[in-house]
Amino acid sequence: MKILSLLFLTLFLGKGCEAQKNEDLETTVVEYVANTRGFYKKIVVQNKTITVSKDRRGDDNPTPVKIARR
């Protein structure tokens, strides 16, 4: 699951030149949801932050994490 998420984010955030990449990170919203009977995870990438939620109802109050630029 972590490998799939990492691959997905790498493909979308790793393309393009530096100027285009900065503009894309500010305007792009990527949402990934994995859902089974006993498992739920929602990953949202927006405004250079990543938010991971593990609760279907959203009661866990996920904290956004800034994407570091290298």
N, C-alpha and C positions, 0 to 999 in steps of 0.2 A: 504494500500500500504506500509506504514512504517512497519507494523507488518510483512508482507510477506518478506520484505527486511531484517529485523532484524532476522527473523527465518532462512532465507537462509544463512546469514553470520554466525550465531551462529552454524549451523550444520557443515559448512565447516571449521571454524576457531576454534571451541571448542573441537575438537577431538585430541586424541593422548597424548603422554607424553611430558614433557617440551623440551627435546632435539629435538624430532621429530617435535614439533610444530614450533620451531625457524627455522628449515630448510625448512619446508613447507611454512612459511610466506615469506621467501626470494625468493622462486622459483615459487610460485603459482600465477596464474592470473585468477581472477574470474570477469566475465563481465555479468551484468544483464541489460536488456533493456525492458522498458515498453513503449508501443506505441499505441495511439489511435488517433482519428481525432483531438482532441483538447489538447492532453497531450503527453509529451515525457519526459522520465527520463532515464538516462544511469548511472549506478553505476559500477565503475571499482575498484577492489582491487588488488594491485600489489606492491611489495617491501615494505610491511608494511605501505602502504598509501591507503587511500580511496579517490576517485575522483567522484564527482556527477555533471553531466551535465544535464541542462534542455532545451538545444537548439539542434534541429535536425542537424543544420549545424555546430555546434561546435563554434559559434561566442561568447559564453558567457565566455570563458577562465576560466574553473573551477580551483579552487585552491586545491591542494592535502592536505589531512589532515592525520597526522601520527596516527597510531594505537598505543594506550598506552598499555603497558604490565603491568599486575598486578601480 
